[in-house]
Amino acid sequence: MTDSKRYTLDTSAVVAYFENEPGADQVERILGRARIGGVEVNASFMTFMEMLYRVWSRHGEQEGKAAYLRLKALPLECVEPNERLLVAAARIKASHALSVADAWIAATARTTRAKLVHKDPEFRTLGREVAVLELPFKARQRHLRSTT
């Protein structure tokens, strides 16, 4: 069962927020509610790693680390791996056509009983296994959003 006051942000939702893509306003509302204690928001350790490497590979190490720090500054908890999460991710990966990273992220939402916020069509294969809030799908052009 999903708790309506818990959200797991997929990397695509974080990118949408930082780069002001369609759906950024929904992520901003969720984070705003988290700032005042209205909801719990988390992200998988894989989301943190994906943000770091994606920006690093496109814009260099310094920009990658800056993006990582912006993510760490958001009002959300980083869910670290543990045995329960590992088994859940393996089960999801074994039965769905998802990347390993997406399996970890989906498992994070499932084990924390949170709604997965994303804009990644691959998550549609999960069916009803994980509750989702689907943002408009990925845009091609992106403009970095400041969090200051």
Residue frames as a rotation matrix with the C-alpha (Angstrom) as fourth column:
MET 1
0.577 0.817 0.000 0.00
0.817 -0.577 0.000 0.00
0.000 0.000 -1.000 0.00
THR 2
-0.378 -0.681 0.627 1.27
0.683 -0.662 -0.308 3.48
0.625 0.311 0.716 -0.91
ASP 3
-0.045 0.277 -0.960 1.18
0.822 -0.536 -0.193 6.34
-0.568 -0.797 -0.203 1.55
SER 4
0.568 0.377 0.731 -0.21
0.776 -0.540 -0.325 9.46
0.272 0.752 -0.600 -0.18
LYS 5
0.966 -0.258 0.005 2.24
-0.241 -0.893 0.381 11.60
-0.094 -0.369 -0.925 1.79
ARG 6
0.170 -0.943 0.288 5.38
-0.024 0.288 0.957 9.83
-0.985 -0.169 0.026 0.57
TYR 7
0.955 0.064 -0.289 7.16
-0.279 -0.128 -0.952 10.39
-0.098 0.990 -0.104 -2.72
THR 8
0.155 -0.930 0.334 10.26
0.461 0.367 0.808 8.91
-0.874 0.029 0.485 -4.35
LEU 9
0.635 0.005 -0.772 11.84
-0.542 -0.710 -0.450 11.14
-0.551 0.704 -0.448 -6.97
ASP 10
0.625 -0.446 0.640 13.29
0.707 0.672 -0.222 9.38
-0.331 0.592 0.735 -9.99
THR 11
-0.433 -0.876 -0.215 16.32
0.601 -0.457 0.656 10.96
-0.672 0.155 0.724 -11.63
SER 12
-0.537 0.278 0.797 14.08
0.739 -0.301 0.603 12.14
0.407 0.912 -0.044 -14.47
ALA 13
0.615 0.784 -0.084 11.93
0.705 -0.499 0.504 14.10
0.354 -0.369 -0.859 -11.99
VAL 14
0.345 -0.593 -0.728 15.01
0.553 -0.498 0.668 15.73
-0.758 -0.633 0.156 -10.45
VAL 15
-0.705 -0.591 0.391 16.30
0.641 -0.297 0.708 16.65
-0.303 0.750 0.588 -13.92
ALA 16
-0.017 0.791 0.612 12.88
0.810 -0.348 0.471 18.07
0.586 0.504 -0.635 -14.80
TYR 17
0.771 0.307 -0.557 13.02
0.616 -0.581 0.532 20.24
-0.160 -0.754 -0.637 -11.68
PHE 18
0.033 -0.869 -0.494 16.61
0.449 -0.429 0.784 21.47
-0.893 -0.248 0.376 -12.14
GLU 19
-0.850 -0.434 0.299 16.24
0.422 -0.222 0.879 22.05
-0.315 0.873 0.372 -15.88
ASN 20
-0.493 0.730 -0.473 12.74
-0.384 -0.670 -0.635 23.55
-0.781 -0.132 0.611 -15.71
GLU 21
-0.963 0.210 -0.168 11.19
-0.044 0.495 0.868 20.95
0.265 0.843 -0.467 -17.99
PRO 22
-0.039 0.998 0.052 7.46
-0.654 -0.065 0.754 20.28
0.756 -0.004 0.655 -18.15
GLY 23
0.526 0.292 -0.799 6.50
0.373 0.765 0.525 18.76
0.765 -0.574 0.294 -14.80
ALA 24
-0.577 -0.817 -0.002 8.99
0.404 -0.284 -0.869 20.90
0.710 -0.502 0.494 -12.85
ASP 25
-0.378 0.514 0.770 6.08
-0.674 -0.723 0.153 22.71
0.636 -0.461 0.619 -11.21
GLN 26
0.698 0.642 -0.317 4.71
-0.283 0.654 0.701 19.42
0.658 -0.400 0.639 -9.83
VAL 27
0.144 -0.745 -0.651 8.11
0.735 0.521 -0.435 18.48
0.663 -0.416 0.622 -8.39
GLU 28
-0.702 -0.398 0.591 8.42
0.011 -0.835 -0.550 21.98
0.712 -0.380 0.590 -6.95
ARG 29
0.183 0.850 0.495 5.03
-0.713 -0.232 0.661 21.63
0.677 -0.474 0.564 -5.20
ILE 30
0.740 0.038 -0.671 6.08
0.274 0.895 0.352 18.28
0.614 -0.445 0.652 -3.70
LEU 31
-0.274 -0.930 -0.244 9.39
0.731 -0.037 -0.681 19.73
0.625 -0.365 0.690 -2.48
GLY 32
-0.498 0.175 0.849 7.59
-0.378 -0.925 -0.031 22.79
0.780 -0.337 0.527 -1.11
ARG 33
0.636 0.768 0.072 5.29
-0.466 0.309 0.829 20.53
0.615 -0.561 0.554 0.90
ALA 34
0.456 -0.561 -0.691 8.36
0.661 0.733 -0.160 18.62
0.596 -0.384 0.705 2.13
ARG 35
-0.530 -0.705 0.472 9.96
0.249 -0.661 -0.708 21.86
0.811 -0.258 0.525 3.32
ILE 36
-0.306 0.484 0.820 7.00
-0.801 -0.596 0.054 22.57
0.515 -0.640 0.570 5.60
GLY 37
-0.858 -0.143 0.493 6.68
-0.434 0.714 -0.549 18.96
-0.274 -0.685 -0.675 6.75
GLY 38
0.073 0.990 -0.123 3.57
-0.905 0.013 -0.426 18.12
-0.420 0.142 0.896 4.74
VAL 39
0.943 0.170 -0.285 5.07
-0.289 0.842 -0.455 15.13
0.162 0.512 0.844 2.94
GLU 40
0.292 -0.879 0.377 8.10
-0.169 0.341 0.925 12.84
-0.941 -0.334 -0.049 3.04
VAL 41
0.887 -0.100 -0.450 10.29
-0.453 -0.008 -0.891 12.83
0.086 0.995 -0.053 -0.05
ASN 42
0.309 -0.830 0.465 13.14
-0.122 0.450 0.885 10.49
-0.943 -0.330 0.038 -0.80
ALA 43
0.646 -0.221 -0.731 15.43
-0.742 0.041 -0.669 9.51
0.178 0.974 -0.137 -3.65
SER 44
0.940 -0.340 0.022 17.43
0.336 0.936 0.109 6.36
-0.058 -0.095 0.994 -4.22
PHE 45
0.248 -0.947 -0.207 21.20
0.002 -0.213 0.977 6.44
-0.969 -0.243 -0.050 -3.84
MET 46
-0.217 -0.283 0.934 21.11
0.872 0.375 0.316 5.61
-0.440 0.883 0.165 -7.57
THR 47
0.754 0.512 0.411 19.45
0.636 -0.726 -0.262 8.96
0.164 0.459 -0.873 -8.32
PHE 48
0.771 -0.545 -0.330 22.32
-0.206 -0.703 0.681 10.72
-0.603 -0.456 -0.654 -6.57
MET 49
-0.180 -0.877 0.446 24.86
0.260 0.395 0.881 8.73
-0.949 0.275 0.157 -8.57
GLU 50
0.092 0.284 0.954 23.01
0.982 0.130 -0.133 9.27
-0.162 0.950 -0.267 -11.85
MET 51
0.968 0.246 -0.036 22.86
0.241 -0.964 -0.113 13.05
-0.063 0.101 -0.993 -11.34
LEU 52
0.425 -0.885 -0.188 26.57
-0.262 -0.319 0.911 13.16
-0.866 -0.338 -0.368 -10.56
TYR 53
-0.362 -0.669 0.649 27.73
0.426 0.501 0.753 11.08
-0.829 0.549 0.104 -13.53
ARG 54
0.344 0.552 0.760 25.31
0.926 -0.067 -0.371 12.55
-0.154 0.831 -0.534 -16.09
VAL 55
0.993 0.007 -0.118 26.27
-0.001 -0.998 -0.068 16.15
-0.119 0.068 -0.991 -15.43
TRP 56
0.261 -0.964 0.051 29.95
-0.227 -0.010 0.974 15.21
-0.938 -0.266 -0.221 -14.97
SER 57
-0.192 -0.357 0.914 30.08
0.694 0.609 0.384 13.43
-0.694 0.708 0.131 -18.35
ARG 58
0.466 0.471 0.749 28.41
0.873 -0.380 -0.304 16.35
0.142 0.796 -0.589 -20.18
HIS 59
0.826 0.009 0.564 29.83
0.022 -1.000 -0.016 19.37
0.564 0.026 -0.826 -18.37
GLY 60
-0.159 -0.984 0.079 32.87
-0.192 -0.048 -0.980 18.21
0.968 -0.171 -0.181 -16.39
GLU 61
-0.368 -0.116 -0.922 33.67
0.711 0.604 -0.360 17.16
0.599 -0.788 -0.140 -12.85
GLN 62
-0.990 -0.057 -0.128 33.11
0.128 -0.741 -0.659 20.55
-0.058 -0.669 0.741 -11.22
GLU 63
-0.484 0.873 -0.060 29.60
-0.798 -0.412 0.440 20.93
0.359 0.261 0.896 -12.70
GLY 64
-0.070 0.422 -0.904 28.81
0.039 0.907 0.420 17.30
0.997 -0.006 -0.080 -11.82
LYS 65
-0.616 -0.234 -0.752 29.76
0.721 0.216 -0.658 17.85
0.317 -0.948 0.035 -8.20
ALA 66
-0.944 0.327 0.040 27.79
-0.324 -0.899 -0.294 21.11
-0.060 -0.291 0.955 -8.11
ALA 67
-0.199 0.907 -0.372 24.68
-0.625 0.175 0.761 19.28
0.755 0.384 0.532 -9.38
TYR 68
-0.197 0.035 -0.980 25.21
0.505 0.861 -0.070 16.60
0.841 -0.508 -0.187 -6.73
LEU 69
-0.898 -0.184 -0.399 25.39
0.439 -0.418 -0.796 19.26
-0.020 -0.890 0.456 -4.01
ARG 70
-0.683 0.729 0.047 22.21
-0.690 -0.664 0.287 20.93
0.240 0.164 0.957 -5.33
LEU 71
0.008 0.673 -0.740 20.47
-0.170 0.730 0.662 17.56
0.985 0.120 0.120 -5.08
LYS 72
-0.443 -0.259 -0.858 21.77
0.720 0.467 -0.513 17.04
0.534 -0.845 -0.020 -1.53
ALA 73
-1.000 0.024 0.002 20.38
-0.021 -0.844 -0.536 20.46
-0.011 -0.536 0.844 -0.57
LEU 74
-0.363 0.929 -0.073 16.81
-0.438 -0.101 0.893 19.50
0.822 0.357 0.443 -1.49
PRO 75
-0.299 0.321 0.899 14.41
-0.939 0.069 -0.337 18.52
-0.171 -0.945 0.281 1.31
LEU 76
0.698 0.482 -0.530 14.63
-0.577 0.817 -0.017 14.80
0.425 0.317 0.848 0.68
GLU 77
0.382 -0.520 0.764 16.22
-0.593 0.496 0.634 11.72
-0.709 -0.695 -0.119 2.18
CYS 78
-0.124 -0.503 -0.855 18.75
-0.909 0.403 -0.105 9.60
0.397 0.765 -0.507 0.31
VAL 79
0.786 0.404 0.467 17.71
-0.547 0.807 0.223 5.94
-0.287 -0.431 0.855 0.64
GLU 80
-0.234 -0.967 -0.104 20.88
-0.966 0.219 0.139 3.87
-0.112 0.133 -0.985 0.94
PRO 81
0.045 0.233 -0.972 21.10
-0.523 0.834 0.176 0.22
0.851 0.501 0.159 -0.13
ASN 82
-0.340 -0.119 0.933 20.33
-0.861 0.439 -0.257 -2.53
-0.379 -0.890 -0.252 2.34
GLU 83
-0.950 -0.113 0.292 19.43
-0.023 0.956 0.293 -6.21
-0.312 0.271 -0.911 2.01
ARG 84
-0.114 0.987 0.115 15.67
0.459 0.155 -0.875 -5.62
-0.881 -0.047 -0.471 1.88
LEU 85
0.428 0.219 -0.877 16.08
-0.511 -0.741 -0.435 -3.04
-0.745 0.634 -0.205 -0.89
LEU 86
-0.593 -0.734 -0.330 18.54
-0.725 0.309 0.616 -5.28
-0.350 0.605 -0.716 -2.75
VAL 87
-0.769 0.367 0.524 16.07
0.365 0.924 -0.111 -8.17
-0.525 0.106 -0.845 -2.81
ALA 88
0.294 0.922 -0.252 13.23
0.292 -0.338 -0.895 -5.88
-0.910 0.190 -0.368 -3.91
ALA 89
0.173 -0.313 -0.934 15.38
-0.784 -0.617 0.062 -4.40
-0.596 0.722 -0.352 -6.71
ALA 90
-0.855 -0.515 0.062 16.44
-0.398 0.727 0.559 -7.87
-0.333 0.453 -0.827 -7.86
ARG 91
-0.398 0.796 0.456 12.83
0.545 0.605 -0.580 -9.05
-0.738 0.018 -0.675 -7.93
ILE 92
0.522 0.579 -0.626 11.76
-0.110 -0.682 -0.723 -6.01
-0.846 0.447 -0.293 -9.96
LYS 93
-0.162 -0.681 -0.714 14.72
-0.878 -0.230 0.419 -6.38
-0.450 0.695 -0.561 -12.35
ALA 94
-0.873 -0.195 0.447 14.03
-0.069 0.956 0.284 -10.11
-0.483 0.217 -0.848 -12.82
SER 95
-0.300 0.864 0.405 10.42
0.769 0.470 -0.433 -9.53
-0.565 0.182 -0.805 -13.78
HIS 96
0.770 0.556 -0.313 10.43
0.287 -0.740 -0.608 -6.18
-0.570 0.378 -0.729 -15.64
ALA 97
0.292 -0.638 0.712 12.33
0.917 -0.024 -0.397 -4.71
0.271 0.769 0.578 -18.59
LEU 98
0.997 -0.027 0.079 14.09
-0.053 -0.935 0.350 -1.99
0.064 -0.353 -0.934 -16.59
SER 99
0.152 -0.986 0.069 17.69
-0.227 -0.103 -0.968 -0.89
0.962 0.132 -0.239 -16.25
VAL 100
-0.184 -0.303 -0.935 19.46
0.806 0.498 -0.320 -1.84
0.563 -0.812 0.153 -13.03
ALA 101
-0.979 -0.195 0.063 19.33
0.134 -0.843 -0.521 1.79
0.154 -0.502 0.851 -11.89
ASP 102
-0.392 0.907 0.156 15.58
-0.687 -0.402 0.605 1.99
0.611 0.130 0.781 -12.54
ALA 103
0.167 0.409 -0.897 15.07
0.280 0.853 0.441 -1.28
0.945 -0.325 0.028 -10.67
TRP 104
-0.624 -0.451 -0.639 16.80
0.743 -0.087 -0.664 0.21
0.243 -0.888 0.389 -7.60
ILE 105
-0.942 0.277 0.189 14.72
-0.298 -0.950 -0.092 3.38
0.154 -0.143 0.978 -7.90
ALA 106
-0.062 0.961 -0.269 11.44
-0.485 0.206 0.850 1.48
0.873 0.183 0.453 -8.29
ALA 107
-0.001 -0.009 -1.000 12.39
0.635 0.772 -0.007 -0.74
0.772 -0.635 0.005 -5.35
THR 108
-0.935 -0.333 -0.125 13.03
0.318 -0.625 -0.713 2.39
0.160 -0.706 0.690 -3.28
ALA 109
-0.546 0.809 0.215 9.49
-0.722 -0.585 0.369 3.60
0.425 0.047 0.904 -3.95
ARG 110
0.182 0.651 -0.737 8.07
-0.152 0.759 0.633 0.16
0.971 -0.003 0.237 -3.22
THR 111
-0.209 -0.330 -0.921 9.95
0.749 0.551 -0.367 -0.44
0.628 -0.767 0.132 0.04
THR 112
-0.975 -0.130 -0.179 9.24
0.215 -0.747 -0.629 3.06
-0.052 -0.652 0.756 1.36
ARG 113
-0.189 0.978 0.091 5.57
0.927 0.208 -0.313 2.79
-0.325 0.026 -0.945 0.28
ALA 114
-0.309 -0.030 -0.951 5.99
-0.033 -0.999 0.042 5.98
-0.950 0.044 0.308 -1.72
LYS 115
0.815 0.540 0.210 4.61
0.266 -0.027 -0.963 7.20
-0.515 0.841 -0.166 -5.02
LEU 116
-0.206 -0.921 0.332 7.30
0.743 0.073 0.665 7.15
-0.636 0.383 0.669 -7.72
VAL 117
0.685 0.344 -0.642 7.52
-0.062 -0.851 -0.522 10.55
-0.726 0.398 -0.561 -9.44
HIS 118
-0.352 -0.820 0.452 9.01
0.373 0.320 0.871 10.17
-0.859 0.475 0.193 -12.91
LYS 119
0.487 0.451 -0.748 8.96
-0.620 -0.425 -0.660 11.05
-0.615 0.785 0.073 -16.59
ASP 120
-0.635 -0.759 -0.141 10.42
-0.717 0.512 0.474 7.79
-0.288 0.402 -0.869 -17.85
PRO 121
0.216 0.840 -0.498 8.20
-0.946 0.307 0.107 5.55
0.243 0.448 0.860 -20.03
GLU 122
-0.474 -0.454 -0.754 10.15
-0.288 0.889 -0.355 2.45
0.832 0.049 -0.553 -18.96
PHE 123
-0.933 0.119 0.339 8.37
-0.324 0.128 -0.937 2.60
-0.155 -0.985 -0.081 -15.59
ARG 124
-0.045 0.972 -0.231 5.08
-0.998 -0.033 0.058 1.82
0.049 0.233 0.971 -17.31
THR 125
-0.199 -0.078 -0.977 6.13
-0.327 0.945 -0.008 -1.86
0.924 0.318 -0.213 -17.30
LEU 126
-0.965 -0.229 0.129 5.66
-0.182 0.226 -0.957 -1.89
0.190 -0.947 -0.260 -13.51
GLY 127
-0.266 0.942 -0.203 1.89
0.382 0.297 0.875 -1.88
0.885 0.156 -0.439 -13.84
ARG 128
0.625 0.616 0.480 0.32
-0.234 -0.438 0.868 -1.64
0.745 -0.654 -0.129 -10.41
GLU 129
0.349 -0.559 -0.752 3.37
0.769 0.630 -0.111 -2.95
0.536 -0.539 0.650 -8.58
VAL 130
-0.610 -0.533 -0.586 4.51
0.746 -0.636 -0.197 0.59
-0.268 -0.557 0.786 -7.75
ALA 131
0.576 0.796 -0.186 2.24
0.707 -0.599 -0.376 3.64
-0.411 0.085 -0.908 -7.50
VAL 132
-0.495 -0.791 0.359 3.40
0.861 -0.390 0.327 6.38
-0.119 0.471 0.874 -9.84
LEU 133
0.549 0.473 -0.689 2.96
0.194 -0.874 -0.445 10.05
-0.813 0.111 -0.571 -10.58
GLU 134
-0.010 -0.522 0.853 3.87
0.957 0.242 0.159 10.36
-0.289 0.818 0.497 -14.24
LEU 135
0.025 -0.102 -0.995 5.19
-0.038 -0.994 0.101 13.73
-0.999 0.035 -0.028 -15.33
PRO 136
0.893 0.228 -0.388 5.19
-0.369 -0.124 -0.921 14.80
-0.258 0.966 -0.027 -18.99
PHE 137
0.732 -0.614 0.296 7.82
0.642 0.766 0.003 12.77
-0.228 0.188 0.955 -20.82
LYS 138
-0.014 -0.927 -0.375 11.36
0.605 -0.307 0.735 13.96
-0.796 -0.217 0.565 -21.35
ALA 139
0.935 0.189 -0.300 11.99
-0.076 -0.721 -0.689 17.07
-0.347 0.667 -0.660 -23.42
ARG 140
0.599 -0.736 0.316 14.96
0.748 0.373 -0.548 17.31
0.285 0.565 0.774 -25.77
GLN 141
-0.116 -0.625 0.772 16.19
0.171 -0.778 -0.604 20.84
0.978 0.062 0.197 -24.96
ARG 142
0.507 0.229 -0.831 17.07
0.829 0.136 0.543 21.56
0.237 -0.964 -0.121 -21.34
HIS 143
0.055 -0.454 0.889 17.98
-0.095 -0.889 -0.448 24.74
0.994 -0.060 -0.092 -19.51
LEU 144
-0.464 -0.360 -0.809 19.51
0.674 0.449 -0.586 24.40
0.575 -0.818 0.034 -16.04
ARG 145
0.563 0.725 0.396 17.39
0.139 -0.555 0.820 25.75
0.815 -0.407 -0.414 -13.19
SER 146
-0.571 -0.741 0.353 19.02
-0.198 -0.293 -0.935 27.45
0.796 -0.604 0.021 -10.24
THR 147
0.167 0.619 -0.767 18.00
0.700 0.474 0.534 26.40
0.694 -0.626 -0.355 -6.72
THR 148
-0.688 -0.479 -0.545 19.21
0.725 -0.488 -0.486 29.57
-0.033 -0.729 0.683 -5.06
